[in-house]
Amino acid sequence: MNNQHIFWAEAQKRLLAGTPIALLCVVDSIGSSPGRAGFKMCVPADSDLFGSIGGGIMEKKLVDLACTHLDHVQHATGSSARVPVEVSERMQERFPFLKRQIHRAELGQDRSGMICSGEQTVAFFFLHGCESIQLVANILAAFDEREQPLELEFSSKGIRIIPAGERRALEDDEWSYYETLRTQPRIAIVGAGHVSLALSRQMDQLGFHVLVFDDRQGLNTWHANTFAQERKLVDYNEMGQHLPPDPDLFVVLASVGYRTDDIILRQLIRNKYKYLGMLGSVEKVRVVFDGMRKDGFTDEELARVHAPIGLPIHSRTPEEIAVSIAAEVVRVKNGRA
């Protein structure tokens, strides 16, 4: 499931239980800051924290600051579980606010206590009550919105959902940060063997929607794969019908051998995907590519295929291979070819 979806779903649970929350969001980051723009953390008044704004002593200090503000709820009510409307409204007056953190030892003001260089600015928001519950419900629903891209605005006026690109003009003393509410990235793994199982687990942990294909029945690794959201038995000769062009889709070829990979790759190579990779040794890749060249596929087309797949980390086991593939996929997802 989308990691951001999981975050907001956890926030929803706390809010529905009546728990006040301090929400921390990194709204700006520079250099080697451990917390990047968009990192989030929830500090509930009476339950475990979740999320992260970068970790370390800096995160501990800002969590303590959030708890100090939430302590006013406990003092006003005697309990943090249920908060009267008037107390909630007074808390809203304390939020939102910004806290700048500079990660350099030689500076005094706004020093985070970390020495990794860079800096980050964290916004603090207070969530509680019906309006916050509705806001979070709308955020969760927006992840499934496909007709019109939506953005989340974090600003000095609070948090709201807006149509993508419809940002308001700011006054001199205002600030804002925007992020697009995206559906989770999708990866199709063709082949359901041991590498596929390990990769499915890895990509599920990274927040991908995982789709696995195979043409064999009764595989133990097929039945063991509880990490893929979809599994389909197919005829590899019809793979092009199952994976039409999709510029947002990541595709990994990891079938039983080079002959089936060759059959599949010939159908998919001219389709537009976010990523197309093929598992195999240097020699396997050479044999497959040489055969395709003889049949009219160009070097330019073959160059689009990440093969041998994965980052070169000398991986051996299925789990290590999965890490190398996942790292390459994440690099492409984050804008590195």
C-alpha positions as CSV (number, residue, x, y, z in Angstrom):
1,M,0.0,0.0,0.0
2,N,1.1,3.6,-0.6
3,N,3.3,4.6,2.3
4,Q,1.5,8.0,2.5
5,H,-1.8,6.2,2.5
6,I,-0.7,4.1,5.4
7,F,0.4,7.3,7.3
8,W,-2.9,9.0,6.9
9,A,-4.8,5.8,7.7
10,E,-2.9,5.6,11.0
11,A,-3.8,9.3,11.7
12,Q,-7.4,8.5,10.9
13,K,-7.4,5.7,13.6
14,R,-6.2,8.1,16.3
15,L,-8.6,10.8,15.3
16,L,-11.6,8.5,15.3
17,A,-10.6,7.4,18.8
18,G,-10.8,11.0,19.9
19,T,-7.0,11.4,20.3
20,P,-5.5,14.8,19.6
21,I,-2.5,14.8,17.3
22,A,0.4,17.1,16.6
23,L,1.3,16.6,12.9
24,L,4.9,17.5,11.9
25,C,5.7,18.0,8.3
26,V,9.1,18.9,6.7
27,V,8.1,21.8,4.4
28,D,11.6,22.7,3.2
29,S,15.0,21.0,3.2
30,I,18.5,22.0,1.9
31,G,21.7,20.1,1.4
32,S,22.3,16.9,3.4
33,S,19.3,17.2,5.7
34,P,18.2,13.9,7.2
35,G,14.6,15.0,6.8
36,R,13.5,15.8,3.3
37,A,10.6,17.9,2.2
38,G,7.4,15.8,2.6
39,F,8.6,13.7,5.6
40,K,5.8,13.5,8.2
41,M,5.3,12.4,11.7
42,C,2.3,12.2,14.0
43,V,2.6,12.7,17.7
44,P,-0.6,11.5,19.3
45,A,-1.4,12.6,22.8
46,D,-2.0,9.2,24.3
47,S,-0.5,6.6,21.9
48,D,2.7,5.7,20.0
49,L,4.2,8.1,17.5
50,F,4.5,7.1,13.9
51,G,6.2,8.5,10.8
52,S,9.6,10.3,10.8
53,I,11.0,13.8,10.1
54,G,14.6,12.6,9.9
55,G,15.4,10.9,13.2
56,G,18.2,11.5,15.6
57,I,18.4,14.1,18.4
58,M,16.7,16.7,16.1
59,E,13.6,14.6,15.8
60,K,13.6,13.9,19.6
61,K,13.7,17.6,20.3
62,L,10.8,18.4,18.0
63,V,8.7,15.6,19.4
64,D,9.3,16.9,22.9
65,L,8.2,20.4,21.6
66,A,5.1,18.9,20.2
67,C,4.4,17.0,23.4
68,T,4.8,20.3,25.4
69,H,2.0,21.8,23.3
70,L,-0.2,18.7,23.6
71,D,0.3,18.8,27.4
72,H,-1.9,21.8,27.5
73,V,-4.7,19.6,26.4
74,Q,-4.1,17.2,29.4
75,H,-3.9,20.1,31.8
76,A,-7.1,21.6,30.5
77,T,-9.1,18.4,30.5
78,G,-7.4,16.0,33.0
79,S,-7.2,13.5,30.2
80,S,-5.9,13.5,26.6
81,A,-8.6,11.1,25.3
82,R,-11.6,13.4,24.8
83,V,-11.2,17.1,24.3
84,P,-14.0,19.6,24.6
85,V,-14.6,21.8,21.6
86,E,-13.5,25.0,23.4
87,V,-10.1,23.4,24.4
88,S,-9.6,22.2,20.8
89,E,-10.3,25.7,19.5
90,R,-7.7,27.2,21.9
91,M,-5.2,24.6,20.7
92,Q,-5.8,25.5,17.1
93,E,-4.7,29.0,18.0
94,R,-1.3,27.7,18.9
95,F,-0.9,26.0,15.5
96,P,0.4,26.1,12.7
97,F,3.9,27.2,13.4
98,L,7.3,26.6,11.9
99,K,10.6,25.4,13.4
100,R,13.8,25.8,11.5
101,Q,16.6,23.3,12.1
102,I,20.2,23.8,11.0
103,H,22.5,20.8,11.0
104,R,25.8,22.4,11.7
105,A,27.6,22.5,15.0
106,E,29.1,26.0,14.8
107,L,25.8,27.7,14.7
108,G,23.9,28.6,17.8
109,Q,20.4,29.8,16.7
110,D,18.2,27.0,15.3
111,R,20.9,24.4,15.7
112,S,19.5,20.9,15.6
113,G,22.3,19.1,17.4
114,M,23.2,17.2,14.3
115,I,26.3,17.8,12.1
116,C,25.3,16.4,8.8
117,S,25.1,19.8,7.2
118,G,22.1,21.2,5.4
119,E,18.9,22.4,7.1
120,Q,15.2,21.7,7.3
121,T,12.1,23.5,8.3
122,V,9.3,21.7,10.1
123,A,5.7,22.8,10.2
124,F,3.5,21.9,13.3
125,F,-0.2,21.3,12.9
126,F,-2.9,20.3,15.4
127,L,-5.5,17.7,14.4
128,H,-8.6,16.9,16.4
129,G,-12.4,16.8,16.1
130,C,-14.8,16.5,13.2
131,E,-13.1,18.9,10.8
132,S,-9.8,17.0,11.1
133,I,-11.5,13.6,10.8
134,Q,-13.2,14.8,7.6
135,L,-10.0,16.3,6.3
136,V,-8.1,13.0,6.7
137,A,-11.0,11.0,5.2
138,N,-10.8,13.3,2.2
139,I,-7.1,12.9,1.9
140,L,-7.4,9.1,1.9
141,A,-10.2,9.3,-0.8
142,A,-8.0,11.7,-2.9
143,F,-5.4,8.9,-3.4
144,D,-7.9,7.1,-5.6
145,E,-8.9,10.2,-7.6
146,R,-7.9,9.7,-11.2
147,E,-9.9,12.3,-13.0
148,Q,-8.2,15.4,-11.6
149,P,-4.8,15.5,-9.9
150,L,-5.1,16.9,-6.4
151,E,-2.6,18.6,-4.1
152,L,-2.2,18.9,-0.4
153,E,-1.5,22.4,0.8
154,F,0.3,22.8,4.2
155,S,0.3,26.5,5.0
156,S,0.1,29.1,7.8
157,K,-3.7,28.8,7.5
158,G,-3.7,25.0,8.0
159,I,-4.0,21.9,5.7
160,R,-6.4,21.7,2.8
161,I,-6.9,19.8,-0.5
162,I,-6.8,21.7,-3.7
163,P,-6.9,20.9,-7.5
164,A,-3.3,20.6,-8.8
165,G,-2.0,23.9,-9.9
166,E,-4.6,26.1,-8.3
167,R,-2.4,27.7,-5.7
168,R,-3.4,30.9,-4.0
169,A,-1.2,34.0,-3.8
170,L,0.4,34.4,-0.4
171,E,0.6,37.5,1.8
172,D,4.0,38.7,3.0
173,D,3.8,36.9,6.3
174,E,2.4,33.6,5.0
175,W,4.1,30.4,4.0
176,S,3.0,27.2,2.2
177,Y,4.2,23.8,1.0
178,Y,2.5,21.6,-1.6
179,E,2.6,17.9,-2.5
180,T,0.7,15.9,-5.0
181,L,-1.6,13.2,-3.7
182,R,-0.5,10.2,-5.9
183,T,-1.8,6.7,-6.2
184,Q,0.9,4.2,-5.3
185,P,3.4,3.2,-7.9
186,R,2.9,-0.1,-9.7
187,I,5.3,-2.8,-10.7
188,A,4.6,-5.9,-12.8
189,I,6.9,-8.9,-12.3
190,V,6.7,-11.5,-15.1
191,G,7.7,-14.7,-13.4
192,A,6.8,-16.1,-10.0
193,G,10.0,-17.8,-8.9
194,H,12.3,-17.2,-5.9
195,V,13.5,-13.8,-7.1
196,S,10.0,-12.7,-7.9
197,L,8.9,-13.7,-4.4
198,A,11.8,-11.8,-2.8
199,L,11.2,-8.8,-5.0
200,S,7.4,-8.8,-4.3
201,R,8.2,-8.6,-0.6
202,Q,10.7,-5.8,-1.1
203,M,8.5,-3.7,-3.4
204,D,5.4,-4.1,-1.2
205,Q,7.5,-2.7,1.7
206,L,8.4,0.2,-0.5
207,G,4.8,1.0,-1.1
208,F,4.4,-0.4,-4.6
209,H,1.3,-2.2,-5.9
210,V,2.7,-5.5,-7.0
211,L,1.3,-7.5,-9.9
212,V,2.9,-11.0,-10.7
213,F,2.4,-13.1,-13.9
214,D,3.4,-16.7,-14.6
215,D,2.4,-19.4,-17.0
216,R,3.0,-22.3,-14.6
217,Q,0.5,-23.8,-12.1
218,G,1.3,-25.2,-8.7
219,L,4.5,-23.2,-7.9
220,N,5.3,-23.1,-4.2
221,T,6.6,-19.6,-4.7
222,W,3.4,-18.6,-6.3
223,H,1.3,-19.8,-3.3
224,A,3.9,-18.3,-0.9
225,N,3.6,-14.9,-2.4
226,T,1.3,-13.0,-0.1
227,F,2.9,-9.7,-0.9
228,A,1.6,-9.2,-4.5
229,Q,-1.8,-7.5,-4.6
230,E,-2.5,-9.3,-7.9
231,R,-1.4,-12.6,-9.4
232,K,-2.4,-13.8,-12.9
233,L,-1.7,-17.1,-14.7
234,V,-1.2,-16.2,-18.4
235,D,0.1,-17.5,-21.7
236,Y,3.4,-15.8,-22.3
237,N,2.7,-15.6,-26.0
238,E,-0.1,-13.1,-25.1
239,M,1.9,-11.0,-22.7
240,G,1.5,-7.9,-24.8
241,Q,-2.2,-8.0,-24.2
242,H,-1.7,-8.1,-20.4
243,L,0.9,-5.3,-20.3
244,P,-0.1,-2.7,-22.8
245,P,1.9,0.6,-23.0
246,D,1.8,2.4,-19.6
247,P,4.3,5.3,-19.0
248,D,3.8,4.9,-15.2
249,L,4.3,1.2,-15.0
250,F,7.6,-0.6,-13.9
251,V,8.1,-4.0,-15.6
252,V,10.5,-6.7,-14.5
253,L,11.1,-9.8,-16.6
254,A,12.1,-12.8,-14.4
255,S,10.6,-15.8,-16.1
256,V,11.9,-19.4,-15.9
257,G,14.5,-19.0,-18.6
258,Y,16.0,-17.0,-21.5
259,R,13.6,-18.5,-24.1
260,T,10.5,-17.3,-22.3
261,D,12.1,-13.9,-21.5
262,D,12.9,-13.6,-25.2
263,I,9.2,-14.3,-26.1
264,I,8.0,-11.7,-23.6
265,L,10.6,-9.0,-24.3
266,R,9.9,-9.0,-28.1
267,Q,6.2,-8.2,-27.3
268,L,7.0,-5.5,-24.7
269,I,10.1,-3.7,-25.9
270,R,8.3,-1.2,-28.1
271,N,5.8,-0.3,-25.4
272,K,6.4,2.8,-23.3
273,Y,6.9,2.0,-19.6
274,K,8.5,3.8,-16.8
275,Y,11.0,1.0,-16.5
276,L,11.7,-2.2,-18.3
277,G,14.3,-4.6,-16.9
278,M,15.3,-8.2,-17.6
279,L,16.9,-10.6,-15.1
280,G,19.9,-12.6,-16.3
281,S,23.6,-12.9,-16.7
282,V,25.7,-10.8,-19.2
283,E,25.9,-13.9,-21.5
284,K,22.1,-14.4,-21.4
285,V,21.5,-10.8,-22.2
286,R,24.0,-11.0,-25.1
287,V,22.3,-14.1,-26.6
288,V,18.8,-12.6,-26.4
289,F,19.9,-9.2,-27.7
290,D,21.9,-10.7,-30.6
291,G,18.9,-12.7,-31.7
292,M,16.6,-9.7,-31.5
293,R,19.1,-7.6,-33.6
294,K,19.0,-10.2,-36.3
295,D,15.2,-9.9,-36.4
296,G,15.3,-6.1,-36.8
297,F,15.2,-4.7,-33.3
298,T,17.5,-1.7,-33.1
299,D,20.3,-0.9,-30.6
300,E,18.2,2.2,-29.5
301,E,15.3,-0.1,-28.6
302,L,17.5,-2.6,-26.8
303,A,19.2,0.2,-24.9
304,R,15.9,1.0,-23.2
305,V,16.0,-2.4,-21.4
306,H,17.8,-2.5,-18.0
307,A,19.8,-5.7,-18.5
308,P,21.4,-7.3,-16.7
309,I,18.8,-5.9,-14.3
310,G,19.7,-4.2,-11.0
311,L,22.5,-2.2,-9.5
312,P,25.9,-4.0,-9.6
313,I,26.3,-5.0,-6.0
314,H,27.5,-8.6,-6.7
315,S,24.2,-10.0,-5.4
316,R,23.9,-13.8,-5.2
317,T,20.8,-14.8,-3.2
318,P,17.2,-14.1,-4.4
319,E,17.0,-11.6,-1.5
320,E,20.2,-9.8,-2.5
321,I,19.1,-9.7,-6.2
322,A,15.7,-8.3,-5.1
323,V,17.5,-5.5,-3.2
324,S,19.6,-4.6,-6.3
325,I,16.5,-4.5,-8.6
326,A,14.5,-2.5,-6.0
327,A,17.4,0.0,-5.7
328,E,17.5,0.5,-9.5
329,V,13.7,0.9,-9.7
330,V,13.7,3.4,-6.9
331,R,16.5,5.4,-8.6
332,V,14.3,5.6,-11.8
333,K,11.2,6.4,-9.8
334,N,13.0,9.3,-8.1
335,G,14.2,10.7,-11.4
336,R,17.6,9.0,-12.0
337,A,17.9,7.0,-15.2
